[in-house]
Amino acid sequence: MTDNCPNCPQQRVEPAAEVDRNTQVSHLYRCPACGETWSTNRDLRAYGEAA
């Protein structure tokens, strides 16, 4: 899953790291354009992807 940079107009940033915890997935991102780093925590049930 890609994300948009919260600091600049860069879109579709690929995750640099991923941790999968059953119904939750965490992604760490680093923008290739400006270097901003951020993370997301998503509940896979909201995306219909939980096992």
C-alpha positions in Angstrom: 0.0 0.0 0.0 1.4 3.4 -1.0 0.9 6.7 0.8 1.3 10.4 -0.1 4.0 12.5 1.6 2.6 14.7 4.4 5.3 17.3 3.8 5.5 17.8 0.0 3.5 16.9 -3.1 5.1 13.5 -3.6 2.5 10.8 -4.2 2.5 7.0 -4.1 5.5 6.6 -1.8 6.3 2.9 -1.3 6.8 1.6 2.3 10.4 1.2 3.5 9.3 -1.3 6.1 6.2 -3.3 7.1 5.1 -5.1 10.2 2.0 -7.4 10.0 0.2 -8.1 13.2 -2.9 -10.2 12.4 -5.6 -7.6 11.7 -3.2 -4.6 11.9 -0.4 -3.6 9.6 2.2 -0.9 10.2 4.2 0.8 7.4 7.2 3.1 7.7 7.7 5.5 4.8 10.5 7.8 3.7 9.8 10.3 1.0 12.3 10.1 -1.9 11.7 13.7 -2.8 12.1 15.5 0.6 13.3 12.9 3.0 10.3 13.1 5.4 9.6 10.0 7.4 6.3 8.9 8.8 4.4 5.8 9.8 0.9 4.5 9.4 -1.1 1.9 11.4 -4.0 0.3 9.5 -6.7 -2.0 10.6 -7.0 -4.5 7.7 -10.6 -5.2 8.5 -11.4 -1.7 7.3 -9.9 -2.7 3.9 -11.5 -6.1 3.8 -8.1 -7.8 4.0 -8.1 -9.4 7.4 -7.8 -13.1 7.7 
